[in-house]
Amino acid sequence: MAPRSAEASRKTKETDISVSVHVDGSGKSDIATGVGFLDHMLDQLSRHSLIDMTVRAKGDLHIDDHHTVEDTGIALGQALTKALGERRGIMRYASIDLAMDETLTRAAIDVSGRPFLVWNVTFSSPKIGTFDTELVREFFQALAQNAGITLHVTNHYGANNHHIAETCFKAVARALRAALEHDPRQPDAVPSTKGSLKG
């Protein structure tokens, strides 16, 4: 099977972002977005999905983190779409309940070609340090739309907002890892009765 690797870039008046991914990697990451909390979360996403990632982002952080976070999600999703191609031989579906201390979060994924996000996550504070908690949803919305995945994320419970955010990234990572694994029983088939996962 051909290597599942790709690059994507996005340059606007607000951001300048480049991303490379290797789906069949070992979870190595090289991340620099200028947003410390996002760097930490992307490192978790790479490590637990086993997708090697390099991300470079420069954004209008003098305004806020919004454009950088959203556009990084867009570029990462575009890179994944390119890397997956026709999505042949993948498991396609996966879900996981992921625990971290007092927090439990579920992520369920369909690598369907049809983007959709269901987000059942509430934070008790608008900030984690200097990071806006609402941007966690914005990242996953951008990722799902541009990667062509249906993504459901539900936080069952949790008290620490850092833990809640981190379990979202780790749960999505683990679900992605399982959904993108090669299916040994149908290694060359597109797992759809339509014969296409292009949306």
C-alpha positions in Angstrom: 0.0 0.0 0.0 1.3 3.5 -0.9 2.5 5.7 2.0 -0.3 7.7 3.5 1.6 11.0 3.7 0.7 14.5 2.6 1.3 18.2 3.1 -1.1 21.2 3.2 -0.6 24.9 3.6 -2.8 27.8 4.2 -1.9 31.5 3.9 -4.2 34.4 4.5 -4.0 37.9 5.9 -4.5 36.3 9.3 -2.3 33.2 9.3 0.5 31.4 7.5 0.3 27.6 8.2 2.1 24.5 6.9 1.3 21.0 7.9 2.7 17.6 7.0 1.3 14.2 8.2 2.3 10.6 7.9 -0.7 8.5 8.9 1.3 5.3 9.4 3.9 6.8 11.7 4.9 6.4 15.3 3.4 9.5 16.9 6.4 11.8 16.4 5.5 15.5 16.3 7.2 18.8 15.7 4.8 21.5 16.5 5.2 25.3 16.7 2.0 27.4 16.4 2.8 30.2 18.8 -0.1 29.0 21.0 1.4 27.0 23.8 -1.7 25.1 24.8 -2.5 24.2 21.2 1.0 22.9 20.8 0.5 20.7 23.9 -2.8 19.4 22.5 -1.5 18.7 19.0 1.4 16.8 20.6 -1.2 14.6 22.3 -3.1 14.2 19.1 0.0 13.0 17.3 1.3 10.8 20.1 -2.0 8.9 20.6 -3.1 8.6 17.0 0.5 7.6 15.9 0.2 10.1 13.1 3.5 11.9 12.6 2.9 15.6 12.4 4.9 18.7 11.6 3.0 21.9 12.1 4.3 25.5 11.6 1.9 28.4 12.2 2.2 32.1 12.3 -0.9 34.0 13.1 -2.3 37.3 14.3 -1.9 36.4 18.0 -1.8 40.1 18.9 -5.6 40.0 18.2 -6.3 36.6 19.8 -5.7 32.8 19.2 -8.9 32.2 17.2 -7.6 32.4 13.7 -4.4 30.4 14.4 -6.3 27.6 16.1 -9.1 27.4 13.5 -6.8 27.6 10.5 -4.4 25.0 12.0 -7.4 22.6 12.2 -8.3 23.4 8.6 -4.8 22.7 7.3 -4.4 19.6 9.3 -7.8 18.3 8.0 -6.8 19.1 4.5 -3.5 17.2 4.9 -5.3 14.1 6.3 -7.8 14.2 3.4 -4.9 14.1 0.9 -3.0 11.4 2.8 -6.1 9.1 2.9 -6.9 9.3 -0.8 -9.8 7.0 -1.6 -9.8 5.7 2.0 -9.4 2.1 0.8 -8.8 -0.6 3.3 -9.5 1.4 6.4 -11.6 0.2 9.3 -13.6 3.5 9.0 -15.5 3.4 12.3 -14.2 3.7 15.8 -15.2 4.9 19.3 -13.5 5.1 22.7 -14.3 6.2 26.2 -11.1 7.8 27.5 -10.4 8.4 31.2 -8.0 10.9 32.7 -8.1 11.2 36.5 -11.6 12.5 37.3 -12.6 13.0 33.6 -14.2 10.7 31.1 -14.7 11.7 27.5 -16.0 9.7 24.5 -15.1 10.2 20.9 -16.8 8.3 18.0 -15.6 8.7 14.4 -16.8 7.7 11.0 -14.1 8.5 8.3 -17.0 8.9 5.9 -16.1 11.7 3.6 -19.1 13.5 5.1 -18.0 16.2 7.6 -20.1 16.6 10.7 -19.4 17.5 14.3 -21.5 16.8 17.3 -20.0 18.5 20.3 -21.3 17.7 23.8 -18.6 19.3 25.9 -19.0 22.1 28.5 -16.2 23.9 30.2 -16.8 25.6 33.6 -14.3 28.4 32.8 -13.8 30.5 29.6 -10.0 30.1 30.0 -7.4 27.5 30.5 -4.5 29.8 31.4 -4.7 32.3 28.6 -6.3 29.9 26.1 -10.0 30.3 25.3 -11.8 27.1 26.0 -14.3 27.7 23.2 -11.5 27.3 20.8 -11.3 23.5 21.5 -14.6 23.1 19.6 -13.5 25.5 16.9 -10.4 23.3 16.3 -12.4 20.1 16.0 -15.1 21.8 13.8 -12.3 22.8 11.4 -10.6 19.4 11.5 -13.8 17.5 10.9 -15.0 19.7 8.0 -11.7 19.5 6.2 -10.8 15.9 7.0 -14.2 14.7 5.8 -15.0 12.9 9.0 -18.1 12.6 11.1 -17.0 13.2 14.7 -19.0 13.0 17.9 -17.3 14.1 21.2 -19.1 13.8 24.5 -17.6 14.7 27.9 -19.4 12.5 30.4 -18.0 14.3 33.4 -14.9 16.1 34.7 -13.9 18.9 37.1 -10.6 20.1 35.7 -10.9 22.1 32.4 -7.4 21.2 31.3 -8.3 17.5 31.8 -11.5 17.9 29.9 -9.8 19.5 26.9 -6.9 17.0 27.0 -9.3 14.0 27.0 -11.1 15.4 24.0 -7.8 15.5 22.0 -6.6 12.1 23.3 -10.0 10.4 22.7 -10.2 11.8 19.2 -6.6 10.6 18.6 -7.2 7.1 19.8 -10.5 6.8 17.7 -8.6 8.1 14.6 -5.9 5.6 15.2 -8.4 2.7 15.2 -10.5 4.0 12.4 -7.5 4.6 10.1 -6.0 1.1 10.7 -5.8 -1.2 7.8 -8.5 -3.8 7.6 -6.7 -7.1 6.9 -10.0 -8.7 5.7 -10.6 -6.1 3.0 -7.3 -4.4 2.4 -8.2 -3.0 -1.1 -11.9 -2.2 -0.6 -13.6 1.1 0.1 -15.7 0.3 3.2 -19.0 1.6 1.8 -21.9 0.1 -0.1 -21.6 3.2 -2.3 -18.1 2.3 -3.3 -16.9 5.8 -2.4 -16.0 7.7 0.7 -15.6 11.0 -1.0 -18.7 12.5 0.5 
